Amino acid sequence: MQTLWSLVPLQNRVTPFGDLVAMPGRGLMMGNRGVLHDAGRRIVRPWQLRRWIACVTEFRGRYRKVMQPRRYTELFFLDEATAFAAGHRPCAECRSADYQRFRTLWKAVHGEPADADSMDRVLHAERIDGKQKRTHRAPVATLPDGTYVALDGAAHLLWRGELHAWSDGGYGGRRPRPRTGKIDVLTPPSIVALLKAGYPVVVHPSA
């Protein structure tokens, strides 16, 4: 769905850590976590619902004015890999084919129910530790492309043998991917498993 943009960046861009920040970069995808803003378009909560989804920015000619009162808060991601790192999954309506692919892989990999409520319960437990982002440690050699990791306090995408530093406008500095050792992983374990199984994650062309 298309949106009408504010000239001043609102606090609705999502980092791979799941934080909501005010930055100018629009990114490739949008999504939501419920109603997070007040009448002044200020963020008052980091999430409202367990259903964290990632959507396309245009769908069937729909238009939305960003952060309308009592309407869900439009969030924006650099790309799908960023949305995954933050703990979002594909929307069942505007991204039906991606959602069905995600569900099919979930059932095959995890052997668990793959309806929206069941997946959202698992993902919510994996992305939030109280009010903080939940991370996990894993051997870097086992991680698939499309996974986000934390290095020196910053988010980096593992992609084609390199670490790509996240920014709201695209990927910046690159460094060789480590071959050994463990690393802090931002992408929830259940989604990392789907990336390993071949889910075709969308990555910003700057990578």
Phi and psi restraints in degrees (value plus and minus 20) as a CYANA .aco file:
   2 GLN   PHI     -98.5   -58.5
   2 GLN   PSI     132.8   172.8
   3 THR   PHI    -150.3  -110.3
   3 THR   PSI     132.6   172.6
   4 LEU   PHI    -113.5   -73.5
   4 LEU   PSI     107.1   147.1
   5 TRP   PHI    -115.5   -75.5
   5 TRP   PSI     125.0   165.0
   6 SER   PHI    -103.8   -63.8
   6 SER   PSI     125.6   165.6
   7 LEU   PHI     -90.4   -50.4
   7 LEU   PSI     -48.8    -8.8
   8 VAL   PHI    -119.1   -79.1
   8 VAL   PSI     106.3   146.3
   9 PRO   PHI     -77.0   -37.0
   9 PRO   PSI     112.6   152.6
  10 LEU   PHI    -112.4   -72.4
  10 LEU   PSI     144.3   184.3
  11 GLN   PHI    -104.0   -64.0
  11 GLN   PSI      42.7    82.7
  12 ASN   PHI    -156.5  -116.5
  12 ASN   PSI      -0.4    39.6
  13 ARG   PHI    -113.2   -73.2
  13 ARG   PSI     119.4   159.4
  14 VAL   PHI    -129.1   -89.1
  14 VAL   PSI     108.4   148.4
  15 THR   PHI    -107.3   -67.3
  15 THR   PSI     147.1   187.1
  16 PRO   PHI     -83.1   -43.1
  16 PRO   PSI     -37.0     3.0
  17 PHE   PHI    -100.9   -60.9
  17 PHE   PSI     -25.1    14.9
  18 GLY   PHI      67.9   107.9
  18 GLY   PSI     -19.3    20.7
  19 ASP   PHI     -94.4   -54.4
  19 ASP   PSI     129.2   169.2
  20 LEU   PHI    -120.4   -80.4
  20 LEU   PSI     101.4   141.4
  21 VAL   PHI    -150.1  -110.1
  21 VAL   PSI     139.6   179.6
  22 ALA   PHI    -118.9   -78.9
  22 ALA   PSI      82.1   122.1
  23 MET   PHI    -159.8  -119.8
  23 MET   PSI     137.0   177.0
  24 PRO   PHI     -98.1   -58.1
  24 PRO   PSI     -41.2    -1.2
  25 GLY   PHI     -83.2   -43.2
  25 GLY   PSI     112.5   152.5
  26 ARG   PHI    -105.3   -65.3
  26 ARG   PSI     -68.4   -28.4
  27 GLY   PHI      64.7   104.7
  27 GLY   PSI    -198.9  -158.9
  28 LEU   PHI    -114.9   -74.9
  28 LEU   PSI     -37.2     2.8
  29 MET   PHI    -157.1  -117.1
  29 MET   PSI     138.0   178.0
  30 MET   PHI    -147.0  -107.0
  30 MET   PSI     157.2   197.2
  31 GLY   PHI    -199.6  -159.6
  31 GLY   PSI    -187.4  -147.4
  32 ASN   PHI    -178.7  -138.7
  32 ASN   PSI     145.4   185.4
  33 ARG   PHI    -153.5  -113.5
  33 ARG   PSI      -1.0    39.0
  34 GLY   PHI      85.9   125.9
  34 GLY   PSI    -183.5  -143.5
  35 VAL   PHI    -108.3   -68.3
  35 VAL   PSI      90.6   130.6
  36 LEU   PHI    -132.5   -92.5
  36 LEU   PSI     -26.8    13.2
  37 HIS   PHI    -137.3   -97.3
  37 HIS   PSI     141.5   181.5
  38 ASP   PHI    -120.9   -80.9
  38 ASP   PSI    -191.8  -151.8
  39 ALA   PHI     -84.4   -44.4
  39 ALA   PSI     -41.4    -1.4
  40 GLY   PHI    -111.3   -71.3
  40 GLY   PSI      -9.3    30.7
  41 ARG   PHI      41.1    81.1
  41 ARG   PSI      14.9    54.9
  42 ARG   PHI    -122.3   -82.3
  42 ARG   PSI     118.9   158.9
  43 ILE   PHI     -92.5   -52.5
  43 ILE   PSI     106.6   146.6
  44 VAL   PHI    -136.9   -96.9
  44 VAL   PSI     -28.6    11.4
  45 ARG   PHI    -174.8  -134.8
  45 ARG   PSI     130.0   170.0
  46 PRO   PHI     -98.7   -58.7
  46 PRO   PSI     -41.4    -1.4
  47 TRP   PHI    -183.8  -143.8
  47 TRP   PSI     137.3   177.3
  48 GLN   PHI    -141.4  -101.4
  48 GLN   PSI     -57.6   -17.6
  49 LEU   PHI    -137.3   -97.3
  49 LEU   PSI     139.9   179.9
  50 ARG   PHI     -95.1   -55.1
  50 ARG   PSI     -38.0     2.0
  51 ARG   PHI    -103.6   -63.6
  51 ARG   PSI      70.7   110.7
  52 TRP   PHI    -118.4   -78.4
  52 TRP   PSI      96.1   136.1
  53 ILE   PHI    -143.3  -103.3
  53 ILE   PSI     140.4   180.4
  54 ALA   PHI    -141.5  -101.5
  54 ALA   PSI     109.8   149.8
  55 CYS   PHI    -143.1  -103.1
  55 CYS   PSI     150.5   190.5
  56 VAL   PHI    -101.4   -61.4
  56 VAL   PSI     141.8   181.8
  57 THR   PHI    -109.5   -69.5
  57 THR   PSI     -31.2     8.8
  58 GLU   PHI    -155.4  -115.4
  58 GLU   PSI     111.9   151.9
  59 PHE   PHI    -175.4  -135.4
  59 PHE   PSI      93.7   133.7
  60 ARG   PHI      33.7    73.7
  60 ARG   PSI      12.3    52.3
  61 GLY   PHI      50.1    90.1
  61 GLY   PSI      -4.4    35.6
  62 ARG   PHI     -95.3   -55.3
  62 ARG   PSI     124.7   164.7
  63 TYR   PHI    -143.2  -103.2
  63 TYR   PSI     122.2   162.2
  64 ARG   PHI    -153.1  -113.1
  64 ARG   PSI     117.8   157.8
  65 LYS   PHI    -106.3   -66.3
  65 LYS   PSI     103.9   143.9
  66 VAL   PHI     -84.7   -44.7
  66 VAL   PSI     116.1   156.1
  67 MET   PHI      38.4    78.4
  67 MET   PSI      31.7    71.7
  68 GLN   PHI     -90.9   -50.9
  68 GLN   PSI     130.4   170.4
  69 PRO   PHI     -77.5   -37.5
  69 PRO   PSI     113.7   153.7
  70 ARG   PHI      42.3    82.3
  70 ARG   PSI      -3.1    36.9
  71 ARG   PHI    -129.9   -89.9
  71 ARG   PSI     139.0   179.0
  72 TYR   PHI     -80.9   -40.9
  72 TYR   PSI     129.8   169.8
  73 THR   PHI    -102.4   -62.4
  73 THR   PSI      98.8   138.8
  74 GLU   PHI     -92.4   -52.4
  74 GLU   PSI     101.3   141.3
  75 LEU   PHI    -129.9   -89.9
  75 LEU   PSI     132.5   172.5
  76 PHE   PHI    -151.1  -111.1
  76 PHE   PSI     119.5   159.5
  77 PHE   PHI    -143.3  -103.3
  77 PHE   PSI     126.1   166.1
  78 LEU   PHI     -75.6   -35.6
  78 LEU   PSI     -64.9   -24.9
  79 ASP   PHI    -183.7  -143.7
  79 ASP   PSI    -197.4  -157.4
  80 GLU   PHI     -87.9   -47.9
  80 GLU   PSI     -55.2   -15.2
  81 ALA   PHI     -79.9   -39.9
  81 ALA   PSI     -58.7   -18.7
  82 THR   PHI     -86.3   -46.3
  82 THR   PSI     -63.7   -23.7
  83 ALA   PHI     -80.1   -40.1
  83 ALA   PSI     -63.2   -23.2
  84 PHE   PHI     -81.2   -41.2
  84 PHE   PSI     -64.5   -24.5
  85 ALA   PHI     -79.7   -39.7
  85 ALA   PSI     -57.8   -17.8
  86 ALA   PHI     -94.0   -54.0
  86 ALA   PSI     -35.2     4.8
  87 GLY   PHI      85.9   125.9
  87 GLY   PSI      -5.6    34.4
  88 HIS   PHI    -110.6   -70.6
  88 HIS   PSI     137.0   177.0
  89 ARG   PHI    -145.8  -105.8
  89 ARG   PSI     148.6   188.6
  90 PRO   PHI     -83.8   -43.8
  90 PRO   PSI     123.8   163.8
  91 CYS   PHI     -91.7   -51.7
  91 CYS   PSI     118.9   158.9
  92 ALA   PHI     -96.8   -56.8
  92 ALA   PSI     -39.7     0.3
  93 GLU   PHI    -112.4   -72.4
  93 GLU   PSI     -84.2   -44.2
  94 CYS   PHI     -98.9   -58.9
  94 CYS   PSI     -33.8     6.2
  95 ARG   PHI    -150.1  -110.1
  95 ARG   PSI      32.4    72.4
  96 SER   PHI     -76.7   -36.7
  96 SER   PSI     -65.0   -25.0
  97 ALA   PHI     -84.7   -44.7
  97 ALA   PSI     -62.1   -22.1
  98 ASP   PHI     -86.0   -46.0
  98 ASP   PSI     -59.8   -19.8
  99 TYR   PHI     -82.3   -42.3
  99 TYR   PSI     -64.1   -24.1
 100 GLN   PHI     -86.3   -46.3
 100 GLN   PSI     -57.0   -17.0
 101 ARG   PHI     -84.7   -44.7
 101 ARG   PSI     -63.1   -23.1
 102 PHE   PHI     -80.4   -40.4
 102 PHE   PSI     -66.6   -26.6
 103 ARG   PHI     -82.0   -42.0
 103 ARG   PSI     -64.6   -24.6
 104 THR   PHI     -82.1   -42.1
 104 THR   PSI     -65.4   -25.4
 105 LEU   PHI     -85.9   -45.9
 105 LEU   PSI     -59.2   -19.2
 106 TRP   PHI     -77.3   -37.3
 106 TRP   PSI     -68.3   -28.3
 107 LYS   PHI     -83.5   -43.5
 107 LYS   PSI     -62.4   -22.4
 108 ALA   PHI     -88.1   -48.1
 108 ALA   PSI     -59.8   -19.8
 109 VAL   PHI    -102.2   -62.2
 109 VAL   PSI     -64.0   -24.0
 110 HIS   PHI    -117.8   -77.8
 110 HIS   PSI     -38.2     1.8
 111 GLY   PHI      42.4    82.4
 111 GLY   PSI       8.5    48.5
 112 GLU   PHI    -141.6  -101.6
 112 GLU   PSI     144.7   184.7
 113 PRO   PHI     -74.1   -34.1
 113 PRO   PSI     118.9   158.9
 114 ALA   PHI    -137.8   -97.8
 114 ALA   PSI       7.5    47.5
 115 ASP   PHI     -97.7   -57.7
 115 ASP   PSI     144.0   184.0
 116 ALA   PHI     -78.5   -38.5
 116 ALA   PSI     -65.5   -25.5
 117 ASP   PHI     -82.6   -42.6
 117 ASP   PSI     -61.6   -21.6
 118 SER   PHI     -86.9   -46.9
 118 SER   PSI     -64.4   -24.4
 119 MET   PHI     -85.0   -45.0
 119 MET   PSI     -60.3   -20.3
 120 ASP   PHI     -86.1   -46.1
 120 ASP   PSI     -54.2   -14.2
 121 ARG   PHI     -82.9   -42.9
 121 ARG   PSI     -64.8   -24.8
 122 VAL   PHI     -85.0   -45.0
 122 VAL   PSI     -67.6   -27.6
 123 LEU   PHI     -84.6   -44.6
 123 LEU   PSI     -57.3   -17.3
 124 HIS   PHI     -84.7   -44.7
 124 HIS   PSI     -58.3   -18.3
 125 ALA   PHI     -87.1   -47.1
 125 ALA   PSI     -49.0    -9.0
 126 GLU   PHI    -105.4   -65.4
 126 GLU   PSI     -40.9    -0.9
 127 ARG   PHI    -120.8   -80.8
 127 ARG   PSI     -41.1    -1.1
 128 ILE   PHI    -143.0  -103.0
 128 ILE   PSI     109.5   149.5
 129 ASP   PHI    -136.8   -96.8
 129 ASP   PSI      68.9   108.9
 130 GLY   PHI      52.7    92.7
 130 GLY   PSI    -130.9   -90.9
 131 LYS   PHI    -130.3   -90.3
 131 LYS   PSI     -16.9    23.1
 132 GLN   PHI    -126.4   -86.4
 132 GLN   PSI     138.2   178.2
 133 LYS   PHI     -84.6   -44.6
 133 LYS   PSI     109.9   149.9
 134 ARG   PHI    -111.4   -71.4
 134 ARG   PSI     108.4   148.4
 135 THR   PHI    -137.2   -97.2
 135 THR   PSI     152.0   192.0
 136 HIS   PHI    -165.1  -125.1
 136 HIS   PSI     137.4   177.4
 137 ARG   PHI    -118.1   -78.1
 137 ARG   PSI     121.9   161.9
 138 ALA   PHI    -173.9  -133.9
 138 ALA   PSI     131.7   171.7
 139 PRO   PHI     -82.2   -42.2
 139 PRO   PSI     107.9   147.9
 140 VAL   PHI     -81.5   -41.5
 140 VAL   PSI     -50.4   -10.4
 141 ALA   PHI     -86.4   -46.4
 141 ALA   PSI     -39.1     0.9
 142 THR   PHI    -112.3   -72.3
 142 THR   PSI     -25.0    15.0
 143 LEU   PHI    -108.6   -68.6
 143 LEU   PSI     115.4   155.4
 144 PRO   PHI    -103.0   -63.0
 144 PRO   PSI     143.0   183.0
 145 ASP   PHI     -77.4   -37.4
 145 ASP   PSI     124.9   164.9
 146 GLY   PHI      76.9   116.9
 146 GLY   PSI     -27.8    12.2
 147 THR   PHI    -104.2   -64.2
 147 THR   PSI     123.1   163.1
 148 TYR   PHI    -121.7   -81.7
 148 TYR   PSI     120.4   160.4
 149 VAL   PHI    -149.4  -109.4
 149 VAL   PSI     140.7   180.7
 150 ALA   PHI    -124.8   -84.8
 150 ALA   PSI     108.6   148.6
 151 LEU   PHI    -160.3  -120.3
 151 LEU   PSI     103.4   143.4
 152 ASP   PHI      35.3    75.3
 152 ASP   PSI      16.8    56.8
 153 GLY   PHI      58.4    98.4
 153 GLY   PSI     -16.7    23.3
 154 ALA   PHI    -140.1  -100.1
 154 ALA   PSI     136.8   176.8
 155 ALA   PHI    -109.7   -69.7
 155 ALA   PSI     114.4   154.4
 156 HIS   PHI    -153.7  -113.7
 156 HIS   PSI     120.7   160.7
 157 LEU   PHI    -113.2   -73.2
 157 LEU   PSI     111.2   151.2
 158 LEU   PHI    -102.0   -62.0
 158 LEU   PSI      99.5   139.5
 159 TRP   PHI    -176.5  -136.5
 159 TRP   PSI      95.8   135.8
 160 ARG   PHI      33.0    73.0
 160 ARG   PSI      29.9    69.9
 161 GLY   PHI      62.0   102.0
 161 GLY   PSI     -13.7    26.3
 162 GLU   PHI    -154.3  -114.3
 162 GLU   PSI     142.2   182.2
 163 LEU   PHI    -120.6   -80.6
 163 LEU   PSI     105.8   145.8
 164 HIS   PHI    -132.5   -92.5
 164 HIS   PSI     102.8   142.8
 165 ALA   PHI     -94.3   -54.3
 165 ALA   PSI     110.0   150.0
 166 TRP   PHI     -94.6   -54.6
 166 TRP   PSI     124.5   164.5
 167 SER   PHI    -166.2  -126.2
 167 SER   PSI     145.5   185.5
 168 ASP   PHI     -88.3   -48.3
 168 ASP   PSI     -40.8    -0.8
 169 GLY   PHI    -120.7   -80.7
 169 GLY   PSI     -26.0    14.0
 170 GLY   PHI     127.9   167.9
 170 GLY   PSI     158.4   198.4
 171 TYR   PHI    -103.7   -63.7
 171 TYR   PSI     117.2   157.2
 172 GLY   PHI    -127.7   -87.7
 172 GLY   PSI    -135.4   -95.4
 173 GLY   PHI     -79.6   -39.6
 173 GLY   PSI     124.6   164.6
 174 ARG   PHI    -139.5   -99.5
 174 ARG   PSI     130.6   170.6
 175 ARG   PHI    -165.9  -125.9
 175 ARG   PSI     137.5   177.5
 176 PRO   PHI     -81.7   -41.7
 176 PRO   PSI     124.0   164.0
 177 ARG   PHI     -91.1   -51.1
 177 ARG   PSI     110.9   150.9
 178 PRO   PHI     -80.7   -40.7
 178 PRO   PSI     129.0   169.0
 179 ARG   PHI    -121.0   -81.0
 179 ARG   PSI     -40.4    -0.4
 180 THR   PHI    -155.0  -115.0
 180 THR   PSI     148.0   188.0
 181 GLY   PHI      71.0   111.0
 181 GLY   PSI     150.3   190.3
 182 LYS   PHI    -120.7   -80.7
 182 LYS   PSI     137.9   177.9
 183 ILE   PHI    -165.7  -125.7
 183 ILE   PSI     135.4   175.4
 184 ASP   PHI     -98.4   -58.4
 184 ASP   PSI     106.0   146.0
 185 VAL   PHI    -126.5   -86.5
 185 VAL   PSI     111.5   151.5
 186 LEU   PHI    -110.3   -70.3
 186 LEU   PSI     -56.7   -16.7
 187 THR   PHI     -87.5   -47.5
 187 THR   PSI     108.4   148.4
 188 PRO   PHI     -75.2   -35.2
 188 PRO   PSI     125.1   165.1
 189 PRO   PHI     -75.0   -35.0
 189 PRO   PSI     -59.1   -19.1
 190 SER   PHI     -82.9   -42.9
 190 SER   PSI     -55.5   -15.5
 191 ILE   PHI     -98.1   -58.1
 191 ILE   PSI     -56.6   -16.6
 192 VAL   PHI     -75.1   -35.1
 192 VAL   PSI     -61.5   -21.5
 193 ALA   PHI     -83.0   -43.0
 193 ALA   PSI     -56.5   -16.5
 194 LEU   PHI     -90.5   -50.5
 194 LEU   PSI     -56.4   -16.4
 195 LEU   PHI     -83.5   -43.5
 195 LEU   PSI     -59.9   -19.9
 196 LYS   PHI     -81.4   -41.4
 196 LYS   PSI     -55.1   -15.1
 197 ALA   PHI    -100.1   -60.1
 197 ALA   PSI     -23.6    16.4
 198 GLY   PHI      88.8   128.8
 198 GLY   PSI      -5.7    34.3
 199 TYR   PHI     -80.7   -40.7
 199 TYR   PSI     108.6   148.6
 200 PRO   PHI    -103.3   -63.3
 200 PRO   PSI      57.8    97.8
 201 VAL   PHI     -84.7   -44.7
 201 VAL   PSI     122.0   162.0
 202 VAL   PHI    -105.3   -65.3
 202 VAL   PSI     106.2   146.2
 203 VAL   PHI    -141.8  -101.8
 203 VAL   PSI     119.0   159.0
 204 HIS   PHI     -75.5   -35.5
 204 HIS   PSI     119.2   159.2
 205 PRO   PHI     -81.9   -41.9
 205 PRO   PSI     -35.9     4.1
 206 SER   PHI     -85.6   -45.6
 206 SER   PSI     -35.5     4.5
